[in-house]
Amino acid sequence: SSEPLLGVHLSEEAVFQCTTCGACEYQCPVGIEHLPLIIGLRRGAVNTGKWEDEYGGELFLKLERNGNPLGLGQLERDRFIQKNALPLFDGSQDYCLWLGCMGSYDPQGREIVLALVEVFRHLSVTFGVLKKEKCTGDAARRLGNDLAFQQLAEFNIQQMRAAKVTRLISICPHCVRTIGEDWRELGVQFDIVHHSVFLERHQDKLPPAAPGGAVTYHDPCYLGRYQDIYDEPRAVAASSGAMVDPPRTRQRSFCCGAGGGLVFLGEETGTRVSHTRAQELIDTGASVIAAACPFCNSMFRDALPALKPEGAPVLLDIAQIAAARLRHEGPGRQ
């Protein structure tokens, strides 16, 4: 048929409300790869100017002007680095700590970074951050803006090469996926690890956790289905209390709603994905919800108070759970 697929057989809304979580591909009995098709449709709409979305346009403009989807200036990142005495990477440290957009600018994302730094310092692991960083291009890539993706990636690659970066660590599964996989198309390959893998590898060197209540863990799509990392974050979360799983977990985990660039777009149609998943986590009865992605953390941070204004579970990243052990505290205690 000569009819265009987008707009005739598939609505623009359906194509651009996909979170790229990968659940459809995992469940498909005949192995159809849906995501390249969906992202390809997005790419065509963006490249031809047919996708006229207010939030999408603002997102691309922020990436172009500020280098991050939050639209904040480099000075904000500089102040965070200086305030917390984060060393710059000079090529001699064990890791280059990739802050990412959430770790650089989001208040809760920063708390996750600082918890990981606390563990680094306890273990005498040396690290440094890049003086300049832009978004990896994850959201641009998933939404079909390959030009923005390539420009962001090339800037970061230049910074890394100048700093002689060989090994990175990140709190964000989206950054790990984009740097480790998507950037290969540009002819580079960096060794990057998600912090859950590092924490699990070293958790026997941390003090025992103080007794705590039950913990439930949410599997991030970009950590689980995309990278097959399930056991490591669970092991860290389980160190602080008995684990209780939600009904959909591991390969069948339900998305938080942030992926595919949707966290930066407008209101969803129907029930919010984040509310559906947060309710599943609340219903486990756990006192702590453990996350391993700053975007999941952000989505649940908004959903939990709306669903349970009083007595909601404490939301923590696994780095915060590990750091609490250094203070001999149960997770969530101050």
N, C-alpha and C positions, 0 to 999 in steps of 0.2 A: 504494500500500500504506500502511496505517496503522501498520505496524511501524516502530519507531525505527531509523534508520540505524546509529547508534552502539550497539554492544552486540549487535546482531543480524546485520547485514550486514558491519559493520566492527568489529574489536576495539578496545577502548580503547588497548591497547598499540600497535597499528598507527598510530592517529591521533596519539598523544602521543609517538611516537618519530620522527616526521617532523622533519627538521632545517630545513625550509622553504628548502632550498638552491636550489630553482627548476629543477633539472635535468629533472624530469618535464615541466614546461611547455615548456622549450626543446626537448626531444626529441619531444614529442607532435606527430604529423603532422597532426592536425586542430585544433590550437590550443586544446585544453581547458585551462581555467585551474583547476588543481587546488587551489592554495594557498588561495584565498578559501573554498573548500568545507571544507578541512581545518581552517583556523583558525575557521571558523564552527561546526564540530562541537565544537571545543575550547571556544569561547565558550559554547555551550549547556550543555556539561557543567560548566563552572566556575560559570556563573550559577545553575544549578539545584542545585549542591552535589553533583553525581554523580561528580565527579572527586576521589577521596579518595587523593591521593598524598602521602606523607610529605614528600618533597623539595620538591614543588610548594607544599605548605602552608607549609613553612619559608621558601621563596623569597618568597612573597607577604608573609609576616610581616616578613621583613627589609626588603623594599621599603617597607612601611608604617611600620615603626619607625625604620629607619636611612636610608632613602632610597637604598639601594644593595643589590645582590643578594649582596654579600659580608658584609653584616651588620656592617660596621665603622663607628665613630663619626666624626662630622665633625672631631673633634680630630686624627685621624690624617691627614686631608687637609690641615688647617691646618699641621701640623708639617712635612709634605712641602713645602708652599709656602714656609714660612718658612726652612727649612733650605737650600733651593736659590735663595732670593732671587727667586722668581717674582713679578713685579709684578702688582698688581691692575688689572683693566681699568677705565679711567676715561673711555672714550669718545674718547680722542685717538690711540690706537695703531692700527697698521695692521690688526691682527687681535685678536679675542678667541680665545684658545687654549682650546678646550673639552677639559678633561682626561678626562672620562668616568670610568666606574667603574674601569676597568682602569688608566688613567693616574693616577687619584687614589690607588688603594689597592693594586694588584698590584705587587710589586717589579719584575718585568720590564716591566710596562706603564709604570712610572715611568722606567725606563731609556730606553725608546723616546721618551717625552716629553722627557727631558733631552737626548737626541741631537738631536731636532728643535730644541730651544731653542739648542743649540750652533750649529746651522746658522743659525737666526734671527740670533743675535748676530754671526756672521761676516758675514752679509749686511746688517747694520744694519737689519733688519726689526723694527719695534717690535710688542710684543704685551703682552697682559695676561690674567689668568685671573679668573674670577668668584670673589667671596668665598665664595659658597655655590652648590653644585651638587647636584642629585640625578640619579639614573638617568634617562635619556631616556624610559624606559618600554618599551624594545625587547622585553625578555624577557616582560614582562607582556602586551604586545600580541600577540606571537606565540603565547603560551600561552592566550590567550582572556580575560584579565582586563582588560577595557576600563576598569573603574572605576579600578584601580590605574594604568593607563596615563594616563588623563586627569588624575588627581590629581598624578602626577609631572610631566607635561608642563606643567600650569598653574602649578605652583610655579616651574619653570625659566623659563617665559615671563615670569612676574612679575619674576624676577631679571634677565633680559635687558633687559626694558623699562626697569627702574630704572637699569640701567647704560648704557642707550642703545647696545646692541649692534646692529650692522648686518651685520658680516661675521665669520664664524667659520672656524676651521680645526680639524680633528680627526684623530687617528691611527686612529680606529675607523670602519670602513665601516658598522657597525650604527648608530652615533650619527649619521653623515652621512645615512643613509637615513631614520632616524626623525625627526630634526629637519627635514630637507629635504622629506620627503614626508608622513609620517604626521601631523605637527603641523599641516599645512595644513587638516586636518579641523576644527581648533580655531580657524580663521580667522586664522592667522599665517603669515608666510613669511619665513624667514631665509636669507641667502646663506651657505651653508656649503660648504667645499671639503675634500676629503680630502688629507692631506699628500703623497700621491704626486704629485698634480697640481702642487702648489706646488714640490716638489723637482725634478720634471722641468723645470718652467719656468725654474728658476734654476740648474740644475746646471752650466751653462757658466761660472758665476761661481765655482765651487768649484775647488780645486787638482786636478790630475790624480790619479787613483787609483794607488796603488802596485801593482805587478804581483801578481796573485793567482791562485788556482786557479779551476776551473770553478764556476759558480754555477747553481743551479736555482731557479726561482721558482714558488711556489704561488699560483694565482689564488683569492683569497677569493670566495666565492659572492656576498656582499653588496656587493662592489666590482665584480666582473665581471658576472655575469648580471643583477644588480639595477640597476647603474649604468653598465654598458658601459665600464668603465675597465680597459683591458688593457695598452695600450702604455706609459703613463706610468710605472707601477711597474717594468715590464720595462726601460725605458731607464735608470732609476736603478740597478737591480741589475746591468745589463750593463756599467755603467761600471767595475766592479771585476774583471771576469773573463769568460771565454767562457761563453755561456749554453748550457745543455743542458736541454731540456724533458722533463718526465715524459710518459708516454703519454697521459694525460688532461689537457688544458690549455685555456686560454682559455674559450670558451663551454661546452666539455665538461669543464671542471675537476671533480675529485672533491672532495666536501666534507670538511672537517676533522672534522666531527661536533659542532661547538659550537652551530650556529644553532638557531633555534626554541625557545630556552630550554634546550636539552638539556644545555648545559655545566653547568647548575646542578641537574640532576636526577640520579638514581641510575645504577646500572650499566646498560649496554646489554645487550640480548639478542644472543648470538652474538659474532662478531669485532668488536672496536671499530672504528668508522669511522676514528678517528684513526690507528690502527695500520695499516689498509689503505693510507691515503694516505701516511703517513710511510714505509712500505716502498717505495712507488712513488718517492718522492723520494730515498731512500737508493740505490735501484737505478740511478739516473742516474749514480752515481759522482762527483757533484759534491762539492766540499769545503765548500761553503756552501749552505745553504737560506735563500733570501730570502722573507720574509713581509711582508704589508702590512696585517695585522689583529692586534690584541693577543689576540683569542680564538683565532685559528689558532696564534699563537705559543704560547699556553698549552697547547693540545692537543698540539702537536708536542713541546713541552718535556717533557711526561710520556711521550710515545710513544717518542721517540728512544732514551733510555737503556734502555728495556725491550726494544727490538728490536735495538739494537747497543750493548751496554755499553761496548765499547772502540772508539775510532776513529770515532765517529758524526760526521756533518757538523756544522759550526758553524751554529747557528740564529740568524739576525739579521733584524731589521726593516730595511726600506729606509732609514729615518732613521739607523740605526746604520751602515749602509754609507756613506751620504753623510757622516756625521760623521767616519768614519775617514779620509776624504780630507783633512779639515782638519788631521789629525795626520800626513799622508803615510804612513798605514799601510794594509796590505792588510786586508780585512774579517776580523774575528775575532781579530786580533792585539791584544794588550794592551800 
